[in-house]
């Protein structure tokens, strides 16, 4: 049983090398576990349209802004 597991792992490792998988090309985004109480969100596309806000700017599309009920900006998503 242990020999079969080692064989499968070795096979998968060889396959990733042969197929050219490069871990540095993998993209992962780590977002904080903070949820702002935003009233709305505005993004460049569609322009000037109030959208349902996401939890924080890390989860928003690039250049979108989260706003409070009074209209002040909470944050701007990185682009």
C-alpha positions in Angstrom: 0.0 0.0 0.0 2.8 2.5 0.9 4.7 1.5 -2.2 1.6 2.4 -4.4 1.3 5.8 -2.8 5.0 6.5 -3.4 4.6 5.4 -7.0 1.6 7.7 -7.6 3.4 10.7 -6.0 6.4 10.0 -8.1 4.3 9.8 -11.2 2.5 13.1 -10.5 5.8 14.8 -9.8 7.3 13.6 -13.1 4.2 14.6 -14.9 4.4 18.2 -13.5 8.0 18.4 -14.6 7.3 17.1 -18.1 4.3 19.4 -18.6 6.3 22.4 -17.5 4.3 23.4 -14.4 5.9 26.4 -12.7 4.7 27.2 -9.2 5.9 30.8 -9.5 3.2 31.3 -12.2 0.4 30.3 -9.9 -1.6 33.2 -8.7 -3.1 33.3 -5.3 -4.6 36.3 -3.5 -4.7 36.4 0.3 -7.3 38.8 1.6 -7.8 39.9 5.2 -10.7 38.5 7.2 -12.1 42.0 7.7 -15.6 43.0 6.4 -16.4 46.7 6.2 -19.9 47.8 6.5 -20.0 49.6 3.2 -23.1 51.2 1.9 -22.2 50.9 -1.8 -19.4 50.4 -4.2 -18.5 52.3 -7.4 -16.3 50.8 -10.1 -14.8 52.4 -13.3 -17.1 50.1 -15.4 -20.0 50.8 -15.4 -19.1 54.3 -14.4 -20.9 56.2 -11.6 -23.3 53.4 -10.9 -23.8 52.4 -7.2 -23.2 48.7 -6.9 -23.7 46.2 -4.1 -20.5 46.3 -2.0 -18.2 43.4 -1.5 -16.7 42.7 2.0 -13.4 44.6 1.5 -11.3 46.2 -1.2 -9.2 43.1 -1.5 -12.2 41.3 -3.0 -13.3 44.1 -5.3 -12.3 44.5 -8.9 -9.4 46.8 -9.6 -10.0 50.6 -9.0 -13.4 50.0 -7.4 -14.1 52.1 -4.3 -16.1 51.2 -1.2 -18.2 54.0 0.4 -19.8 54.6 3.8 -23.4 55.8 4.1 -22.2 59.4 4.4 -20.3 59.1 1.1 -16.8 59.0 2.4 -14.4 56.5 0.8 -13.5 53.5 2.9 -10.9 52.1 0.5 -9.9 51.7 -3.1 -9.1 48.3 -4.7 -5.6 48.0 -6.0 -5.2 47.9 -9.8 
